[in-house]
Amino acid sequence: MPIPDDIPEYYKGKKYKYEARKIVEDFELSYNIGTAVSYLLRSKNKHSDGGLQDIRKAINHLHFELDVLTDKLKNGSL
């Protein structure tokens, strides 16, 4: 499936135009960490609340990841 050329600007960096998803992919982040990073990277660009909404979403995904890691630690699979 081809990737659309019309990626919204809030998903790209200002200077080098890196896309948030490509940064997440390059660092091989888990779903929750990758989603948190994406929210943080776009936080001041998508909404007019100064980033508040996206920072809260990122924090939620970090909590989700802590739950995953805690469960793995309890089960001895970490």
KENU-78599 format. One line per field, with one value per atom (N, C-alpha, C, O, CB): x, y, z; atom name; residue in one letter. Coordinates in Angstrom, 1 decimal. Glycine has a CB too. Example, Ala and Ser with C-alpha at 12.3 -4.5 7.8 and 13.67 -1.06 7.14 Angstrom:
REM KENU-78599
east <- [13.2;12.3;13.2;14.2;11.3;12.8;13.7;12.9;13.4;14.1] .
north <- [-5.7;-4.5;-3.3;-3.3;-4.5;-2.2;-1.1;0.0;1.1;-0.6] .
up <- [7.8;7.8;7.8;8.5;9.0;7.1;7.1;7.9;8.0;5.7] .
name <- [N;CA;C;O;CB;N;CA;C;O;CB] .
resn <- [A;A;A;A;A;S;S;S;S;S] .
//
This chain:
REM KENU-78599
east <- [0.8;0.0;0.9;1.7;-1.0;0.7;1.5;1.2;0.1;1.4;2.2;2.1;1.7;2.3;3.4;0.6;0.2;1.3;2.0;-1.1;1.3;2.3;1.8;2.5;2.5;0.5;-0.1;-0.1;-1.1;-1.5;1.1;1.3;1.1;1.7;2.7;0.2;0.0;1.3;2.2;-1.0;1.5;2.7;3.0;4.1;2.6;1.9;2.1;2.8;3.2;0.8;2.9;3.6;5.1;5.8;2.9;5.5;6.8;7.6;7.0;6.8;8.9;9.8;9.9;9.7;11.1;10.3;10.4;11.6;11.5;10.4;12.7;14.0;14.3;14.5;15.2;14.3;14.6;13.4;13.6;15.4;12.2;11.0;10.8;10.1;10.9;11.5;11.3;9.9;9.3;12.4;9.3;8.0;8.1;9.0;7.2;7.1;7.1;7.2;7.9;5.9;6.3;6.3;7.6;7.9;5.2;8.4;9.7;10.7;11.5;10.2;10.6;11.5;11.1;12.0;11.3;9.8;9.4;9.9;10.4;7.9;9.7;10.1;11.6;12.1;9.7;12.4;13.9;14.4;15.4;14.5;13.7;14.2;13.5;13.8;13.8;12.7;12.0;11.3;11.5;13.0;10.5;9.8;8.6;8.0;9.5;8.2;6.9;5.7;5.9;6.8;4.6;3.4;3.1;3.0;2.2;3.1;2.8;3.9;3.5;2.6;5.1;6.2;6.2;6.3;7.6;6.0;6.0;4.8;5.0;5.9;3.7;2.5;2.7;2.4;1.2;3.3;3.6;4.6;4.4;4.2;5.7;6.6;5.9;6.2;7.8;5.1;4.4;3.5;3.5;3.5;2.8;2.0;2.9;2.5;1.2;4.0;4.9;5.5;5.6;6.0;5.9;6.5;5.5;5.9;7.0;4.2;3.3;2.5;1.7;2.3;2.8;2.0;1.7;0.6;2.7;2.7;2.4;1.9;1.7;3.6;1.8;1.5;0.1;-0.4;2.4;-0.6;-1.9;-3.1;-4.0;-2.1;-3.0;-4.1;-3.7;-2.5;-4.7;-4.7;-4.4;-4.3;-4.4;-5.4;-4.1;-4.0;-2.6;-2.4;-4.8;-1.6;-0.2;0.4;1.5;-0.1;-0.3;0.2;-0.4;-0.2;1.6;-1.3;-1.9;-2.5;-2.3;-2.9;-3.4;-4.2;-3.2;-3.4;-5.2;-2.3;-1.4;-0.4;0.0;-0.6;0.0;0.9;0.1;0.7;1.4;-1.1;-1.9;-2.1;-2.0;-3.3;-2.3;-2.4;-1.1;-1.1;-2.8;0.0;1.3;1.5;2.0;2.5;1.2;1.3;0.5;0.9;0.9;-0.7;-1.6;-0.9;-0.9;-2.9;-0.3;0.4;1.6;2.0;0.8;2.3;3.4;2.9;3.6;4.2;1.8;1.2;0.8;1.0;-0.1;0.3;0.0;1.2;1.2;-0.7;2.3;3.6;4.1;4.6;4.6;4.0;4.4;3.6;4.1;4.2;2.3;1.5;2.0;2.1;0.0;2.3;2.8;4.1;4.3;3.1;5.1;6.3;6.2;6.9;7.3;5.3;5.1;4.5;5.0;4.1;3.6;3.1;4.1;4.2;1.9;5.0;6.1;7.1;7.5;6.8;7.3;8.2;7.6;8.3;8.5;6.3;5.7;5.7;5.8;4.2;5.5;5.5;6.9;7.0;4.7;7.9;9.3;9.7;10.6;9.4;9.0;9.3;10.0;10.0;8.0;10.5;11.2;12.7;13.5;10.8] .
north <- [-1.2;0.0;1.2;1.4;0.0;2.1;3.3;4.3;4.4;4.1;5.0;6.0;7.3;7.7;6.1;7.9;9.2;10.3;10.3;9.7;11.2;12.3;13.4;14.4;12.8;13.4;14.5;14.3;14.4;14.8;14.0;13.8;15.2;16.2;13.2;15.3;16.6;17.2;16.4;16.5;18.5;19.1;18.9;18.9;20.6;18.7;18.5;17.2;17.0;18.7;16.3;15.0;15.1;14.1;13.9;16.3;16.4;17.4;18.4;16.9;17.2;18.2;19.4;19.4;17.6;20.5;21.8;21.9;22.4;22.9;21.4;21.6;20.6;20.9;21.7;19.3;18.2;17.5;16.6;17.2;17.8;17.3;15.8;15.1;17.5;15.2;13.8;13.6;14.5;13.4;12.5;12.2;11.4;10.6;11.3;11.7;11.1;9.5;8.9;11.5;9.0;7.5;6.9;5.8;7.2;7.7;7.1;7.1;6.3;8.0;8.1;8.1;7.0;6.3;9.5;6.7;5.6;4.3;3.4;5.6;4.2;2.9;2.7;1.6;3.0;3.8;3.7;3.3;2.5;5.0;3.7;3.4;2.1;1.6;4.5;1.4;0.2;0.2;-0.6;-1.0;1.3;1.5;0.6;0.3;2.9;0.2;-0.5;0.4;1.6;-1.0;-0.2;0.5;1.7;2.8;-0.4;1.4;2.5;3.6;4.7;1.9;3.2;4.2;5.0;6.2;3.5;4.3;5.0;5.9;7.0;4.0;5.5;6.4;7.6;8.8;5.7;7.4;8.6;9.5;10.7;8.0;9.0;9.9;10.6;11.8;9.0;10.0;10.7;11.8;12.9;9.7;11.6;12.6;13.8;14.9;12.1;13.5;14.5;15.3;16.6;13.9;14.6;15.4;16.3;17.4;14.4;16.0;16.9;17.8;18.6;16.1;17.7;18.3;19.8;20.2;18.1;20.6;22.0;22.4;23.6;22.8;21.4;21.8;21.4;22.0;21.1;20.5;20.1;20.9;21.2;18.6;21.1;21.8;23.1;23.4;20.9;23.9;25.3;25.4;26.5;26.3;24.3;24.3;24.3;24.0;23.1;24.5;24.6;23.2;23.1;25.3;22.1;20.8;20.0;18.8;20.8;20.6;20.0;18.6;17.7;20.9;18.6;17.4;16.3;15.1;17.7;16.5;15.5;15.0;13.9;16.0;15.9;15.5;14.6;13.6;16.8;14.9;14.0;12.6;11.6;14.6;12.6;11.3;10.5;9.3;11.5;11.2;10.6;10.0;8.9;11.6;10.7;10.2;8.9;8.0;11.3;8.9;7.7;6.5;5.4;8.0;6.7;5.6;5.2;4.0;6.0;6.1;5.7;4.9;3.9;6.9;5.2;4.4;3.0;2.0;5.1;3.0;1.7;0.8;-0.4;1.8;1.4;0.7;0.2;-0.9;1.5;1.1;0.6;-0.6;-1.5;1.8;-0.6;-1.8;-3.0;-4.1;-1.5;-2.9;-4.0;-4.5;-5.7;-3.6;-3.6;-4.0;-4.6;-5.5;-2.8;-4.0;-4.6;-6.0;-6.9;-3.7;-6.2;-7.6;-8.6;-9.7;-7.6;-8.1;-9.0;-9.3;-10.4;-8.3;-8.3;-8.5;-9.5;-10.4;-7.2;-9.4;-10.3;-11.7;-12.7;-9.8;-11.9;-13.2;-13.7;-14.9;-13.1;-13.0;-13.4;-13.4;-14.1;-14.8;-12.7;-12.7;-11.4;-11.1;-12.9;-10.7;-9.4;-9.6;-8.7;-8.3] .
up <- [0.0;0.0;0.0;0.9;1.2;-0.9;-1.0;0.1;0.6;-2.3;0.6;1.7;1.0;0.1;2.5;1.6;1.0;1.2;2.1;1.6;0.2;0.2;1.0;1.3;-1.2;1.5;2.2;3.7;4.3;1.7;4.2;5.7;6.3;5.9;6.0;7.3;8.0;8.5;9.0;9.1;8.5;8.9;10.4;10.8;8.6;11.2;12.6;13.0;14.1;13.4;12.0;12.2;11.7;11.8;11.5;11.2;10.7;11.6;12.1;9.2;11.7;12.3;11.5;10.3;12.6;12.1;11.5;10.6;9.5;12.5;11.1;10.4;9.4;8.2;11.4;9.8;8.9;8.3;7.4;9.6;8.7;8.2;8.4;7.7;6.7;9.5;9.9;10.3;11.0;11.0;10.0;10.4;11.7;11.9;9.3;12.6;13.9;13.8;14.5;14.8;12.9;12.8;12.3;12.7;11.8;11.5;11.1;12.2;12.3;9.9;13.1;14.3;15.2;15.7;15.0;15.4;16.2;15.6;16.4;16.4;14.3;13.7;13.7;14.0;12.2;13.5;13.5;14.9;15.0;13.1;16.0;17.3;17.8;18.9;18.3;17.0;17.3;18.7;19.5;17.3;18.8;20.1;20.2;19.1;20.3;21.4;21.6;21.2;21.0;23.0;21.0;20.6;21.6;21.2;20.6;22.9;23.9;23.9;24.0;25.2;23.9;23.9;22.6;22.6;24.1;21.5;20.2;20.1;19.6;19.1;20.6;20.6;21.5;21.1;21.0;22.6;23.5;22.9;22.9;24.9;22.2;21.5;20.4;20.3;21.0;19.7;18.6;19.1;18.6;17.8;20.2;20.8;21.3;21.1;22.0;21.9;22.4;21.2;21.3;23.2;20.2;19.0;18.4;17.8;18.0;18.4;17.7;18.7;18.3;17.0;20.0;21.0;20.8;21.2;22.3;20.4;20.2;18.8;18.6;20.6;18.0;16.6;16.1;15.2;15.7;16.8;16.3;16.9;16.2;16.6;18.2;18.9;19.4;19.5;20.0;19.7;20.2;21.7;22.3;19.7;22.4;23.8;24.4;25.6;24.4;23.5;24.0;24.2;24.7;25.2;23.8;23.9;25.0;25.2;24.1;25.8;27.0;26.7;27.4;27.6;25.7;25.4;25.0;25.4;24.2;24.1;23.6;24.7;24.7;22.4;25.6;26.7;27.6;28.1;27.5;27.9;28.7;28.1;28.7;29.0;26.8;26.0;26.1;26.3;24.6;26.0;26.1;27.4;27.6;25.8;28.5;29.8;30.0;30.6;30.9;29.5;29.6;28.9;29.5;28.9;27.8;27.1;27.9;27.9;25.7;28.5;29.4;30.6;31.0;29.9;31.1;32.2;31.7;32.4;32.8;30.5;29.9;29.8;30.1;28.5;29.3;29.2;30.5;30.6;28.4;31.5;32.9;33.3;34.0;33.9;33.0;33.4;32.7;33.3;33.0;31.4;30.6;31.2;31.4;29.1;31.5;32.1;33.5;33.8;32.1;34.3;35.6;35.5;36.3;36.4;34.6;34.5;34.0;34.5;33.4;33.1;32.6;33.8;33.9;31.5;34.6;35.7;36.7;37.2;36.4;37.0;37.9;37.4;38.1;38.2;36.1;35.4;35.1;34.6;34.2;35.4;35.2;33.7;33.3;35.7;32.9;31.4;31.0;29.8;30.6;32.0;31.6;31.7;31.5;32.5] .
name <- [N;CA;C;O;CB;N;CA;C;O;CB;N;CA;C;O;CB;N;CA;C;O;CB;N;CA;C;O;CB;N;CA;C;O;CB;N;CA;C;O;CB;N;CA;C;O;CB;N;CA;C;O;CB;N;CA;C;O;CB;N;CA;C;O;CB;N;CA;C;O;CB;N;CA;C;O;CB;N;CA;C;O;CB;N;CA;C;O;CB;N;CA;C;O;CB;N;CA;C;O;CB;N;CA;C;O;CB;N;CA;C;O;CB;N;CA;C;O;CB;N;CA;C;O;CB;N;CA;C;O;CB;N;CA;C;O;CB;N;CA;C;O;CB;N;CA;C;O;CB;N;CA;C;O;CB;N;CA;C;O;CB;N;CA;C;O;CB;N;CA;C;O;CB;N;CA;C;O;CB;N;CA;C;O;CB;N;CA;C;O;CB;N;CA;C;O;CB;N;CA;C;O;CB;N;CA;C;O;CB;N;CA;C;O;CB;N;CA;C;O;CB;N;CA;C;O;CB;N;CA;C;O;CB;N;CA;C;O;CB;N;CA;C;O;CB;N;CA;C;O;CB;N;CA;C;O;CB;N;CA;C;O;CB;N;CA;C;O;CB;N;CA;C;O;CB;N;CA;C;O;CB;N;CA;C;O;CB;N;CA;C;O;CB;N;CA;C;O;CB;N;CA;C;O;CB;N;CA;C;O;CB;N;CA;C;O;CB;N;CA;C;O;CB;N;CA;C;O;CB;N;CA;C;O;CB;N;CA;C;O;CB;N;CA;C;O;CB;N;CA;C;O;CB;N;CA;C;O;CB;N;CA;C;O;CB;N;CA;C;O;CB;N;CA;C;O;CB;N;CA;C;O;CB;N;CA;C;O;CB;N;CA;C;O;CB;N;CA;C;O;CB;N;CA;C;O;CB;N;CA;C;O;CB;N;CA;C;O;CB;N;CA;C;O;CB;N;CA;C;O;CB;N;CA;C;O;CB;N;CA;C;O;CB;N;CA;C;O;CB;N;CA;C;O;CB;N;CA;C;O;CB;N;CA;C;O;CB] .
resn <- [M;M;M;M;M;P;P;P;P;P;I;I;I;I;I;P;P;P;P;P;D;D;D;D;D;D;D;D;D;D;I;I;I;I;I;P;P;P;P;P;E;E;E;E;E;Y;Y;Y;Y;Y;Y;Y;Y;Y;Y;K;K;K;K;K;G;G;G;G;G;K;K;K;K;K;K;K;K;K;K;Y;Y;Y;Y;Y;K;K;K;K;K;Y;Y;Y;Y;Y;E;E;E;E;E;A;A;A;A;A;R;R;R;R;R;K;K;K;K;K;I;I;I;I;I;V;V;V;V;V;E;E;E;E;E;D;D;D;D;D;F;F;F;F;F;E;E;E;E;E;L;L;L;L;L;S;S;S;S;S;Y;Y;Y;Y;Y;N;N;N;N;N;I;I;I;I;I;G;G;G;G;G;T;T;T;T;T;A;A;A;A;A;V;V;V;V;V;S;S;S;S;S;Y;Y;Y;Y;Y;L;L;L;L;L;L;L;L;L;L;R;R;R;R;R;S;S;S;S;S;K;K;K;K;K;N;N;N;N;N;K;K;K;K;K;H;H;H;H;H;S;S;S;S;S;D;D;D;D;D;G;G;G;G;G;G;G;G;G;G;L;L;L;L;L;Q;Q;Q;Q;Q;D;D;D;D;D;I;I;I;I;I;R;R;R;R;R;K;K;K;K;K;A;A;A;A;A;I;I;I;I;I;N;N;N;N;N;H;H;H;H;H;L;L;L;L;L;H;H;H;H;H;F;F;F;F;F;E;E;E;E;E;L;L;L;L;L;D;D;D;D;D;V;V;V;V;V;L;L;L;L;L;T;T;T;T;T;D;D;D;D;D;K;K;K;K;K;L;L;L;L;L;K;K;K;K;K;N;N;N;N;N;G;G;G;G;G;S;S;S;S;S;L;L;L;L;L] .
//
